[in-house]
Amino acid sequence: MVKGKGLFFIKAGVIICLFATGVFFASAQESNIQKSYDKSRFSLTITHTPLIPYELYSANLGISLGHHRSWQIYAGIGGETAPIVTFPISFSYVFFRNSNHHLEMGLGLISRLEFVRKEPENELKTLFGPIGAIVPLLYRYEAPYGLILKAGAHLFYSWPVYLTPVIAVGWRF
């Protein structure tokens, strides 16, 4: 059953990436778009990542750096549908700033705090989980008035390795 779900998520991630790449390349040549919000530096995004066997939700504060605000640094806190709290931090590069449609690629780390109940003593134990790597490949839409929409895939590299689809909604302020 888990293998079937894993295969479904991999296929969904590939389809989302192909769709996002097609939309991205179809609209990346819009050089006449005025970016009145290039002075915006901060964004807040809510991300949903269906991990196997749990689902991960996180809130991430981002800051834009560089001359054209192409570098993004994100730090956040998240939770799974299991008693786990996650702490992602990542940096990424946003390609094609002269359009509302972007390709966002990056690299990051994620750590976790897990709450486990030991059965014989019925004692709650807190474990600091392993640190894993995140490799985001995302389509990013930025509306001129602040809305941010993202879709794509994250490769989580720890034990085990996951390729999962990702959707996010946020606001640039």
N, C-alpha and C positions, 0 to 999 in steps of 0.2 A: 504494500500500500504506500509506504513512504517513497519507494523508488518511482512509483507512478506519479505521485505529487511532485517529486523532484524533477522528473522529466517534463511535466507540465510547466513548471516554473521556468525551466531552462528554455523551452520552446517559446513561452510568452515573452521572456526577456529578449530573445533573439528577434522576435517579430516586432517588439517595441523599438529595439535599436534600429532595425532596418527601416521602419516607418519614420522614425525620428531623423535618420540620416537622409532619407529621401526628401522630407520636408525641409530639412536644413539646407541641402544643396540646391533645392529649387528656389529658396528665398534668400540665400546668402549674398547674392549679387545686388541687393537693393542699396546702392551707394548714396541715394538722395535722402535717406531718412535722417532727420535731425534728432540728435540725442540730447534733449534738454535736461535729462536727468544724470548726465555724466558726473555731476558733483555729488551725487548720492553715494554714501560710503557704507551704510549699514543695511542689513536685510535680516528678516526673521522668517524661517521656513519650518513647516511641519512636514515630516517625511514619514511615509508608510513603506515598510519593506517586509514582504511576506517570507520570513525565514522558515526553514523546516526544522522542527515541527511547530515553531511558534511564530508570532508576528511581532515585528519591531516597529515601534512608533518613536520618533524623536523630534525634539524642538531644537533648532540650531540657529545661533546668532552668527551672522556672517559679516565680514568687513571686506571691502574692495580696496585694492592697492594698485599702485602703478599709475602711469601717465593717463592711460585710457581706462582705468579701473578694470583691467583684464584679469588680475590675480585675485582670487577669492580665498579667504581663510575662514573656516567654519569651526565652531566649538559648540557642543551641545550636551544635552542629557536626554536619555530615552528610557523606554521600558518595553519589556516583552510581555506577552500574555502569560508568561511564567513569572515567578517571583524573582525577576532579574532587573537590575538597573544598569544601563549602558552609558558610556562616556565616549562619544566619537569626537575626533578632531581631525580635520583634513585641510588640504590646500588644493586648489584646482586653477586651471587656466580656462578662460572663456574666449573662444575663438570668434572672429567676425563681429566686432563691436559696432559696425555700421549697419546693423540690422536688428530687428526685434527677435530674430531667431538665431540661436547660438548653439555651438557644440561645446560642452563643458567636460573636461577630462582632468583627473587628478589622482591624488594619493593621500592616504590617511591612516590613522590608527584608531582602534576601538578597544576599550577595556570594559570589563563587566564586574559587577558586584552581585553575587548570587546568595540568596537566602535559602538554606537547606535545613530541614527539621530532622534531627537524629531520632530514630524511632524508639530505641530502648529507654532513653531518658526523657524523650519528648522535649528536647532542647533545641532552640533555634540557633543555628550556626551561620555566620557570615563568612563567605569565601570571596576573595578577590580573584576573579577569573583571569585567564590568559589574555594577553594583548594580541590582537590580530590586526592584519592589514586590510585596508579598504581601497579598492580601485574603482572610482566612479566613472562611468561613461554615460553622459546624459544629454538629452535635448533640453534646451532651456529657452523658454519664451519670456521676454520681459516687455510688458506693456509700458507705454510712455507715462502712465499715471502711477506706476508702482507695483502692479501685480506681477508675480513671478510664478511660472508653472514649469515643472520639470518632469521628465519621464525618461526612463532608460534602464540601465542595469548597474548593479554593484557586484563586484567580485569580492567576497569576504574570504580572506586567506588566514585561516587558523585551523583548528581541527574540529570538524571537517571543513572542506572548502565548499563554498556556496556561490553560485551565480544566480542572483535574484533580480526580478524586476523591481523598480522603484518608481514611486510617484510622490511628488511634493508640491505644495502650494505655499506661497509666501508673499511677503510685502517688503518692498524696498523703501526705506525712509531716510 
